[in-house]
Amino acid sequence: MTTKWRNIDIRALAMLASCVLSAWHIFINPIPNADAFSYLRTATVYLDSGIAAAFSWYPSATYPVLMGVLNQATGINLLTAGQLINTLFYAVVVYAFISIPLEFRNSSRIALIAAVFILVFPTLNEYRYYLIRDIGFLAFMLLAALQLIRYAKRENNAHAIAFIFLVLAAALFRSEALVYLPLAPVALLAHSRGNWGSFLKIEGFLLAVSACVLALFFLLNVDVVNILQRVLTVYWPFLRDALSAMSDADSTLSVAIFGDYASNFSGQYIWLFMLTGLSAVLLAQLLNGLGIPVLLLFLYGVVKHKAVFSDKNVRVMLFFNVVAFMILLVFLALTRFISTRYTMMFSLSVLAVLPLVLDNLLTRIEQLQRRKLAQAVLVFLVLFSAIDAHVSFGGSRNSLQNAVDWLANNTLEGDALFTNSRYIAYYSGKVENYDEISRYMEDGAIQNSQYGTIMVLMMSSSNDAQIARSLEFQQLEPLAAFPNEQEPEVLIYRRLGN
């Protein structure tokens, strides 16, 4: 029996554990994330009008289209279909992540360490119940990284072609994957000095595959130019505003930062101020994405095990970090915001190298007199990360479902509804454009609503002042509060005619 268990691939057990963890997260988080309703809308467009209409509605429609296909094949609802697809993608992420450090050092302990890392890493696991396209992107990108590492080691053309197709698959979920196609193979030059042959070969494959894909799109009448234009139009306003703000010494932004007088002297350095500030924001988000345990282990590896990072195979993976960092920097410069979710590719690229560091650390600990204390510290960090990743300490979101039940029992079919919750908008059936609902109400949203409108509002600091002002002027009649009036999360009002 013992021999039989030893022959089991740890990756298979880790993938099974991943599926169990996904089921757990879905069970304890029955309320979907806000982005889920955009995917539900796109999936509905696919079911009603076909795949071309879905991509016309939402350029990165691969994930919701898969939801629609699974719905057609099995009959399960779209929300469950999205959760099942992401459960599968999470399992692929686990498999690919464990496989990467095994390419550097093939041992069962490395596989076990990598499995523990990926299953307790908070930044990744806290999104298990989310309906987001990011997980499909991560799954294909990690598989692509694995193939590039194997190509660097063996120079087998099959790995090069697999890398290209996997990156293209990732681009169906997030378009920034295309940046990795020309840039990631540069890592081959860091793998072996002067290894131009392998680099030029994979770039040649890239050109050939790209031509074939474009020809296929042409035959299928897919308007690639229109799709790219729609993607670019999302970022063009950000680029225009950023260039305007950083180039104009007399801009409103310069005056707001330096003041009316000081802007006359310091306004010309607004671009430097923005660059430094945004770099600090990016650094803070990257540190937040990695987490304290991972950061400590990374710093330990840099100081004590520099040889790990100088390994020629490891350098290929580290170059993925460079590309991911460049993408994050450009994104932040354009949009001036970034969330932890966008740092996951960078974080996983760092994390994939750290099993080697921990393996070296465990070897050193075995030689220490106080090894039990050191082992206890490591166990504590693993438990800390596991609890952070898989146990929710936030308040229950049952208030949203309670509000939906209240609406079903206390309103008529024709009653107008205003809400800042996509969940309530969708499940009440009273809001047609449920996917366009914003949690943050515009100024005057309450005052501009028609008399008699039922208003279901989620509490937030940005909305409190508007609600308080409307109550003061007797424009709202309180109807219900959930979970209770003392600590409300969702408030229900009727708009009065005052």
C-alpha positions as CSV (number, residue, x, y, z in Angstrom):
1,M,0.0,0.0,0.0
2,T,2.8,2.4,0.9
3,T,4.5,1.8,-2.5
4,K,1.3,2.4,-4.3
5,W,0.8,5.8,-2.6
6,R,4.4,6.7,-3.4
7,N,3.8,6.1,-7.1
8,I,0.9,8.6,-7.2
9,D,1.7,11.9,-8.8
10,I,1.5,14.6,-6.3
11,R,0.1,16.9,-9.0
12,A,-3.0,14.6,-9.3
13,L,-3.7,14.8,-5.6
14,A,-3.1,18.6,-5.6
15,M,-5.6,19.0,-8.5
16,L,-8.2,16.9,-6.6
17,A,-7.6,19.1,-3.5
18,S,-8.0,22.2,-5.7
19,C,-11.4,21.0,-6.8
20,V,-12.5,20.4,-3.2
21,L,-11.3,23.9,-2.2
22,S,-13.2,25.4,-5.1
23,A,-16.3,23.6,-4.0
24,W,-15.7,24.9,-0.4
25,H,-15.4,28.5,-1.6
26,I,-18.5,28.3,-3.7
27,F,-20.4,26.9,-0.7
28,I,-19.4,29.6,1.7
29,N,-19.7,32.4,-0.8
30,P,-23.2,32.0,-2.5
31,I,-23.3,35.6,-3.6
32,P,-21.3,36.1,-6.9
33,N,-18.9,38.9,-7.5
34,A,-20.1,42.1,-9.4
35,D,-18.1,41.2,-12.6
36,A,-20.0,37.9,-12.7
37,F,-23.1,39.7,-14.1
38,S,-21.2,41.1,-17.0
39,Y,-20.2,37.6,-18.0
40,L,-23.8,36.4,-17.4
41,R,-25.1,39.1,-19.8
42,T,-22.5,38.2,-22.4
43,A,-23.3,34.5,-22.1
44,T,-27.0,35.3,-22.6
45,V,-26.1,37.3,-25.7
46,Y,-24.2,34.2,-27.0
47,L,-27.2,31.9,-26.3
48,D,-29.6,34.4,-28.0
49,S,-27.6,35.6,-30.9
50,G,-24.5,33.5,-31.4
51,I,-20.7,33.8,-30.9
52,A,-20.2,36.8,-33.2
53,A,-22.8,38.8,-31.3
54,A,-21.1,37.8,-28.0
55,F,-17.7,39.0,-29.1
56,S,-19.3,42.2,-30.6
57,W,-20.9,42.8,-27.2
58,Y,-17.8,42.1,-25.2
59,P,-14.4,41.8,-26.9
60,S,-12.9,39.2,-24.4
61,A,-16.0,37.0,-24.6
62,T,-14.2,33.6,-24.5
63,Y,-15.1,32.8,-20.8
64,P,-18.8,33.7,-21.0
65,V,-19.1,31.9,-24.4
66,L,-17.7,28.8,-22.6
67,M,-20.3,29.3,-19.9
68,G,-23.0,29.3,-22.7
69,V,-21.6,26.2,-24.4
70,L,-21.6,24.3,-21.1
71,N,-25.2,25.5,-20.5
72,Q,-26.2,24.2,-23.9
73,A,-24.4,20.9,-23.4
74,T,-25.6,20.1,-19.9
75,G,-28.6,22.3,-19.1
76,I,-27.0,23.7,-15.9
77,N,-27.5,27.4,-15.2
78,L,-24.9,29.9,-16.4
79,L,-23.7,30.8,-12.9
80,T,-22.9,27.1,-12.1
81,A,-21.3,26.7,-15.5
82,G,-19.0,29.6,-14.9
83,Q,-18.0,28.1,-11.5
84,L,-17.3,24.7,-13.0
85,I,-15.2,26.2,-15.7
86,N,-13.1,28.1,-13.2
87,T,-12.8,25.0,-11.0
88,L,-11.2,23.2,-14.0
89,F,-8.9,26.2,-14.7
90,Y,-7.8,26.3,-11.1
91,A,-6.9,22.6,-11.3
92,V,-4.8,23.4,-14.5
93,V,-3.1,26.3,-12.7
94,V,-2.2,23.9,-9.8
95,Y,-0.8,21.3,-12.3
96,A,1.2,23.8,-14.3
97,F,2.6,25.6,-11.2
98,I,3.8,22.3,-9.6
99,S,5.4,21.2,-12.9
100,I,7.5,24.4,-13.3
101,P,9.8,23.9,-10.3
102,L,10.0,20.2,-11.1
103,E,11.8,21.3,-14.3
104,F,14.4,22.9,-12.1
105,R,14.8,20.2,-9.5
106,N,12.9,16.9,-9.9
107,S,12.1,15.6,-6.5
108,S,9.0,14.6,-4.5
109,R,9.8,17.2,-1.9
110,I,9.9,19.9,-4.5
111,A,6.5,18.8,-5.8
112,L,5.0,18.7,-2.3
113,I,6.4,22.1,-1.4
114,A,5.0,23.6,-4.7
115,A,1.6,21.9,-4.1
116,V,1.4,23.5,-0.6
117,F,2.5,26.9,-2.0
118,I,-0.2,27.0,-4.7
119,L,-3.0,25.6,-2.5
120,V,-2.5,28.1,0.4
121,F,-1.4,31.2,-1.6
122,P,-4.0,33.8,-0.5
123,T,-3.8,36.1,-3.5
124,L,-4.8,33.3,-5.9
125,N,-7.2,31.3,-3.7
126,E,-9.4,34.1,-2.4
127,Y,-10.8,34.4,-6.0
128,R,-12.0,30.8,-6.2
129,Y,-15.7,31.7,-6.0
130,Y,-15.3,34.6,-8.4
131,L,-16.6,34.4,-12.0
132,I,-13.6,36.0,-13.7
133,R,-11.6,35.4,-16.9
134,D,-8.3,35.8,-15.1
135,I,-8.0,32.2,-14.1
136,G,-8.2,30.9,-17.6
137,F,-5.5,33.4,-18.5
138,L,-3.3,32.2,-15.7
139,A,-3.8,28.6,-16.5
140,F,-2.7,28.9,-20.1
141,M,0.1,31.3,-19.3
142,L,1.6,29.0,-16.7
143,L,1.4,26.1,-19.2
144,A,3.1,28.4,-21.8
145,A,5.9,29.2,-19.3
146,L,6.3,25.4,-18.7
147,Q,6.6,24.8,-22.4
148,L,9.1,27.6,-22.9
149,I,11.3,26.2,-20.1
150,R,11.2,22.8,-21.7
151,Y,12.1,24.2,-25.0
152,A,15.1,26.0,-23.5
153,K,16.2,22.8,-21.9
154,R,15.7,20.4,-24.9
155,E,15.2,22.6,-28.0
156,N,12.3,20.4,-29.1
157,N,10.2,22.3,-31.7
158,A,7.0,20.8,-30.3
159,H,7.6,22.8,-27.1
160,A,8.1,26.0,-29.0
161,I,4.9,25.6,-31.0
162,A,3.0,24.6,-27.8
163,F,4.2,27.8,-26.1
164,I,2.9,29.9,-29.0
165,F,-0.6,28.3,-29.1
166,L,-0.9,28.3,-25.3
167,V,-0.1,32.1,-25.2
168,L,-2.7,32.6,-28.0
169,A,-5.2,30.7,-25.9
170,A,-4.4,32.9,-22.9
171,A,-4.9,35.9,-25.1
172,L,-8.5,34.8,-25.6
173,F,-9.0,35.6,-21.9
174,R,-6.8,38.6,-21.5
175,S,-5.3,40.4,-24.5
176,E,-2.1,41.4,-22.6
177,A,-1.0,37.8,-23.1
178,L,0.0,38.8,-26.6
179,V,2.8,40.9,-25.1
180,Y,4.5,37.7,-24.0
181,L,4.6,36.2,-27.5
182,P,7.5,38.3,-28.8
183,L,9.1,39.2,-25.4
184,A,9.1,36.0,-23.4
185,P,11.4,34.1,-25.9
186,V,14.1,36.7,-25.2
187,A,14.6,34.6,-22.0
188,L,16.3,32.0,-24.3
189,L,19.2,34.4,-24.7
190,A,19.5,34.6,-20.9
191,H,19.3,30.7,-20.7
192,S,22.4,30.2,-22.8
193,R,24.6,33.1,-23.9
194,G,24.5,33.5,-27.6
195,N,21.6,31.0,-28.0
196,W,20.3,33.0,-31.0
197,G,19.4,29.9,-32.9
198,S,16.7,28.8,-30.5
199,F,15.5,32.4,-30.2
200,L,15.2,33.0,-33.9
201,K,13.6,29.6,-34.5
202,I,10.8,30.3,-32.0
203,E,10.3,33.8,-33.4
204,G,10.0,32.3,-36.9
205,F,7.4,29.8,-35.6
206,L,5.6,32.8,-34.1
207,L,5.4,34.6,-37.4
208,A,4.2,31.4,-39.2
209,V,1.5,30.6,-36.6
210,S,0.4,34.3,-36.5
211,A,-0.1,34.2,-40.3
212,C,-2.1,31.0,-40.1
213,V,-4.3,32.4,-37.3
214,L,-5.0,35.6,-39.2
215,A,-5.9,33.6,-42.3
216,L,-8.3,31.5,-40.3
217,F,-9.9,34.6,-38.9
218,F,-10.3,35.9,-42.4
219,L,-11.9,32.7,-43.6
220,L,-14.3,32.8,-40.6
221,N,-15.1,36.5,-41.3
222,V,-14.0,37.5,-37.8
223,D,-13.4,41.3,-37.7
224,V,-10.1,41.2,-35.9
225,V,-9.4,44.9,-36.6
226,N,-12.7,45.9,-35.0
227,I,-12.0,43.7,-31.9
228,L,-8.6,45.3,-31.5
229,Q,-10.0,48.7,-31.9
230,R,-12.6,48.1,-29.2
231,V,-9.9,46.9,-26.8
232,L,-7.7,49.9,-27.6
233,T,-10.6,52.4,-27.2
234,V,-10.9,51.2,-23.6
235,Y,-7.3,52.5,-22.9
236,W,-7.2,55.5,-25.2
237,P,-9.0,57.9,-22.8
238,F,-6.6,56.8,-20.1
239,L,-3.6,57.4,-22.3
240,R,-4.9,60.8,-23.5
241,D,-5.6,62.0,-20.0
242,A,-2.3,60.7,-18.6
243,L,-0.2,62.4,-21.3
244,S,-2.2,65.7,-20.9
245,A,-1.8,65.7,-17.1
246,M,1.9,64.9,-17.1
247,S,2.9,67.2,-19.9
248,D,1.0,70.3,-18.9
249,A,2.8,72.2,-16.2
250,D,-0.3,74.4,-15.7
251,S,-2.8,71.5,-15.6
252,T,-5.5,71.1,-12.9
253,L,-3.6,68.1,-11.6
254,S,-0.4,70.2,-11.1
255,V,-2.3,73.0,-9.3
256,A,-4.1,70.4,-7.1
257,I,-0.8,68.8,-6.1
258,F,1.5,71.8,-5.7
259,G,-1.0,74.7,-5.2
260,D,-1.5,77.8,-7.3
261,Y,1.8,79.4,-6.4
262,A,4.1,76.4,-6.2
263,S,2.8,75.0,-9.5
264,N,4.5,77.9,-11.3
265,F,7.9,76.5,-10.1
266,S,7.3,72.7,-9.6
267,G,4.7,72.1,-12.3
268,Q,7.3,71.2,-14.9
269,Y,8.2,68.2,-12.7
270,I,4.6,66.8,-12.5
271,W,5.7,63.9,-14.7
272,L,8.4,63.0,-12.2
273,F,6.0,63.3,-9.3
274,M,3.5,61.0,-11.1
275,L,6.1,58.5,-12.0
276,T,7.5,58.3,-8.5
277,G,4.0,58.1,-6.9
278,L,2.7,55.4,-9.3
279,S,5.9,53.4,-8.8
280,A,5.2,53.4,-5.0
281,V,1.6,52.3,-5.7
282,L,2.8,49.5,-7.8
283,L,5.4,48.4,-5.3
284,A,2.8,48.4,-2.5
285,Q,0.4,46.3,-4.6
286,L,3.1,43.8,-5.5
287,L,4.1,43.4,-1.9
288,N,0.4,43.1,-0.9
289,G,0.0,40.5,-3.7
290,L,2.9,38.4,-2.6
291,G,2.1,38.5,1.1
292,I,4.4,38.6,4.1
293,P,5.4,34.8,4.2
294,V,6.3,34.8,0.5
295,L,8.1,38.1,0.8
296,L,10.2,36.8,3.7
297,L,11.1,33.6,1.9
298,F,12.0,35.6,-1.3
299,L,14.3,37.9,0.6
300,Y,15.9,35.0,2.4
301,G,16.5,33.3,-1.0
302,V,18.0,36.5,-2.5
303,V,20.4,36.9,0.5
304,K,21.3,33.2,1.3
305,H,20.6,31.3,-1.9
306,K,21.6,33.5,-4.8
307,A,22.6,30.4,-6.8
308,V,18.9,29.5,-7.1
309,F,18.2,32.6,-9.1
310,S,21.3,32.3,-11.3
311,D,20.4,28.9,-12.6
312,K,19.9,29.1,-16.3
313,N,16.6,27.3,-16.3
314,V,15.2,29.5,-13.5
315,R,16.2,32.6,-15.4
316,V,13.6,31.7,-18.1
317,M,10.9,31.9,-15.4
318,L,12.3,35.0,-13.9
319,F,12.1,36.7,-17.3
320,F,8.3,36.1,-17.1
321,N,8.5,38.3,-14.0
322,V,10.1,41.0,-16.0
323,V,7.4,40.9,-18.7
324,A,4.7,40.8,-16.1
325,F,6.2,43.8,-14.3
326,M,6.4,45.8,-17.5
327,I,2.8,45.1,-18.3
328,L,1.8,46.2,-14.8
329,L,3.9,49.3,-15.0
330,V,2.3,50.3,-18.4
331,F,-1.2,49.5,-17.1
332,L,-0.7,51.6,-14.0
333,A,0.8,54.5,-16.0
334,L,-2.3,54.5,-18.3
335,T,-5.1,53.9,-15.8
336,R,-3.5,55.2,-12.6
337,F,-5.0,52.4,-10.6
338,I,-4.2,48.7,-10.1
339,S,-5.7,46.0,-7.9
340,T,-4.2,42.9,-6.4
341,R,-6.0,40.7,-8.9
342,Y,-3.9,42.2,-11.8
343,T,-0.7,41.2,-10.0
344,M,-1.4,37.5,-9.9
345,M,0.8,36.6,-13.0
346,F,3.7,38.4,-11.5
347,S,3.1,36.9,-8.0
348,L,2.9,33.3,-9.4
349,S,6.0,33.8,-11.5
350,V,7.9,34.7,-8.3
351,L,6.2,32.0,-6.3
352,A,7.2,29.3,-8.8
353,V,10.9,29.7,-8.0
354,L,10.5,29.7,-4.3
355,P,10.1,25.9,-3.8
356,L,13.8,25.7,-4.6
357,V,14.6,28.2,-1.8
358,L,12.4,26.4,0.7
359,D,13.9,23.1,-0.2
360,N,17.4,24.5,0.5
361,L,16.1,26.0,3.7
362,L,14.7,22.7,4.9
363,T,18.0,21.0,4.2
364,R,19.7,23.6,6.4
365,I,17.1,23.3,9.1
366,E,17.7,19.5,9.4
367,Q,21.2,20.3,10.5
368,L,20.3,22.8,13.2
369,Q,20.1,22.0,16.9
370,R,16.8,24.0,17.2
371,R,15.3,22.5,14.1
372,K,12.0,21.9,15.9
373,L,11.6,25.6,16.5
374,A,12.4,26.4,12.9
375,Q,10.0,23.8,11.7
376,A,7.3,25.2,14.0
377,V,7.7,28.6,12.4
378,L,7.3,27.2,8.9
379,V,4.2,25.3,10.0
380,F,2.8,28.5,11.5
381,L,3.4,30.4,8.3
382,V,1.7,27.7,6.2
383,L,-1.3,27.6,8.6
384,F,-1.5,31.4,8.6
385,S,-1.6,31.5,4.8
386,A,-4.1,28.6,4.6
387,I,-6.5,30.4,7.0
388,D,-6.0,33.6,5.1
389,A,-6.7,31.9,1.8
390,H,-9.7,29.7,2.7
391,V,-11.5,31.1,5.7
392,S,-13.7,34.2,5.4
393,F,-13.7,36.6,8.2
394,G,-15.9,39.1,6.5
395,G,-19.6,39.6,7.3
396,S,-22.3,37.5,5.8
397,R,-23.7,38.8,2.5
398,N,-27.1,37.1,3.2
399,S,-28.5,40.7,3.4
400,L,-28.6,40.8,-0.4
401,Q,-30.7,37.6,-0.7
402,N,-32.9,38.9,2.1
403,A,-33.5,42.1,0.1
404,V,-34.4,40.1,-3.0
405,D,-36.9,38.0,-1.0
406,W,-38.4,41.2,0.4
407,L,-38.8,42.7,-3.1
408,A,-40.5,39.5,-4.2
409,N,-43.0,39.6,-1.3
410,N,-43.7,43.3,-1.1
411,T,-43.6,44.8,-4.6
412,L,-45.7,44.6,-7.7
413,E,-44.4,43.5,-11.1
414,G,-44.6,47.0,-12.5
415,D,-42.9,48.8,-9.6
416,A,-39.8,50.8,-10.6
417,L,-36.6,49.7,-8.9
418,F,-33.3,51.7,-8.4
419,T,-30.4,49.8,-6.9
420,N,-26.6,50.0,-6.7
421,S,-26.3,46.2,-6.4
422,R,-25.9,44.1,-9.5
423,Y,-27.0,41.0,-7.5
424,I,-30.3,42.7,-6.6
425,A,-30.8,44.1,-10.1
426,Y,-30.3,40.6,-11.6
427,Y,-32.3,38.4,-9.2
428,S,-35.1,40.9,-8.7
429,G,-35.8,40.7,-12.5
430,K,-36.8,44.4,-12.4
431,V,-33.6,46.0,-14.0
432,E,-32.9,45.3,-17.7
433,N,-29.3,46.5,-17.8
434,Y,-28.3,44.8,-14.6
435,D,-24.7,44.4,-15.8
436,E,-24.2,48.2,-16.0
437,I,-25.1,48.9,-12.3
438,S,-22.4,50.7,-10.3
439,R,-22.1,50.5,-6.6
440,Y,-21.1,54.2,-6.5
441,M,-24.2,56.4,-7.1
442,E,-23.8,59.5,-9.1
443,D,-24.6,62.8,-7.4
444,G,-28.3,63.5,-7.5
445,A,-29.2,59.9,-8.4
446,I,-31.8,59.8,-5.6
447,Q,-33.2,63.2,-6.4
448,N,-33.5,62.4,-10.1
449,S,-35.4,59.2,-9.6
450,Q,-39.1,59.2,-10.3
451,Y,-41.6,59.3,-7.4
452,G,-42.7,55.9,-6.0
453,T,-39.5,54.2,-7.1
454,I,-38.3,51.4,-4.7
455,M,-34.7,52.1,-3.8
456,V,-32.5,49.2,-2.6
457,L,-29.1,50.6,-1.6
458,M,-26.0,48.9,-0.4
459,M,-24.2,51.0,2.3
460,S,-20.9,52.6,1.4
461,S,-19.1,55.7,2.5
462,S,-19.5,57.4,-0.9
463,N,-23.3,57.0,-0.8
464,D,-24.0,57.7,2.9
465,A,-24.0,61.5,2.5
466,Q,-26.5,61.4,-0.4
467,I,-28.8,59.1,1.5
468,A,-28.6,61.2,4.7
469,R,-29.4,64.4,2.7
470,S,-32.4,62.7,1.0
471,L,-33.7,61.6,4.4
472,E,-33.3,65.1,5.8
473,F,-35.4,66.6,3.0
474,Q,-37.9,63.8,3.4
475,Q,-37.3,62.5,-0.1
476,L,-37.1,58.9,1.1
477,E,-39.4,56.7,3.2
478,P,-37.6,53.8,5.0
479,L,-39.2,50.4,4.3
480,A,-36.7,47.8,5.5
481,A,-33.1,47.3,6.6
482,F,-31.0,44.1,6.5
483,P,-29.6,42.4,8.5
484,N,-31.0,45.0,11.0
485,E,-31.6,48.7,11.5
486,Q,-28.8,49.0,14.0
487,E,-26.1,47.8,11.6
488,P,-27.6,47.9,8.2
489,E,-25.8,46.6,5.1
490,V,-28.8,47.0,2.7
491,L,-31.4,49.7,3.0
492,I,-34.8,49.7,1.2
493,Y,-36.6,53.0,0.7
494,R,-39.5,54.4,-1.3
495,R,-38.9,57.7,-3.2
496,L,-41.3,60.3,-2.0
497,G,-42.7,63.2,-4.0
498,N,-41.1,66.0,-2.0
